[in-house]
Amino acid sequence: MPLVKIYAPQGVYERSRLEKVSQAVHRAFAKVLNAEADDFFKIVFEMPDAQLFHPPSFNGHFYSEEFILLEITAESRRSEETYVTLLEEINREVAAQAGILPDDIAIVLYDIPHNYISFGGGIVGGGARQ
């Protein structure tokens, strides 16, 4: 079960557009990893100018005032190739569904061991209560 944090500049996005970002990320997880409809935890942070810093460009990517950062924590059960495909699909989905330029979407993916996660009851790995 992924944990997705969406960092967006304050006052740039309406709530409905941020919801589209959230839905697009989940759609990418469903396409690439077969995530189920209820397999998500997402947090949206609207950051004031004084708290969201980035260069105007980096590695040939040019950012606008709509730059967003997606920070994703997921269980390390997948191959590097699968994660590359996931990053590409998240970028495509967010760009298409939320109307954000592909260059304005930065993604950081943290891959952590299954036994470092509990989504309730102290049950390791997000497993269901017996």
C-alpha positions, 0 to 999 in steps of 0.5 A, spaced: 500 500 500 503 506 497 503 512 501 503 518 496 505 525 499 503 531 494 506 538 495 503 543 491 504 551 491 499 554 495 494 558 491 496 555 484 491 549 484 484 548 486 481 542 490 478 539 484 485 539 480 489 536 486 484 531 487 485 529 479 492 529 481 491 524 486 486 520 482 491 520 476 497 517 481 492 511 483 490 510 476 498 509 474 498 504 480 492 500 478 495 500 471 502 498 473 501 494 479 494 492 479 493 496 485 485 495 488 481 501 488 482 502 496 489 501 496 491 508 497 493 513 502 495 520 500 496 527 503 496 533 500 500 539 502 499 546 499 506 550 500 507 557 501 512 560 497 517 560 503 516 553 504 517 550 497 524 551 493 526 549 487 530 551 481 527 554 475 530 548 471 534 542 472 537 537 468 534 540 462 527 540 465 524 547 465 519 548 471 513 553 471 509 556 477 505 549 477 511 545 479 509 539 484 513 534 487 510 527 489 513 523 494 511 516 494 513 510 499 512 503 497 513 496 499 520 493 496 517 488 492 518 490 485 523 490 480 527 496 478 524 496 471 517 496 474 518 502 478 521 505 472 515 504 468 511 506 474 514 513 474 513 514 467 506 512 468 505 517 473 507 522 469 503 521 463 497 520 468 498 526 472 499 530 466 493 528 462 488 528 468 490 534 471 493 538 465 500 539 468 506 540 464 510 533 464 516 537 466 512 540 472 512 533 475 517 531 480 517 524 483 521 521 488 520 514 490 522 511 496 522 503 496 522 500 503 522 493 506 515 490 507 516 489 514 517 496 516 509 498 514 503 497 518 497 500 516 493 499 522 493 494 529 500 494 528 500 488 523 506 488 519 506 489 512 499 492 511 496 485 512 489 484 514 487 483 521 485 475 522 
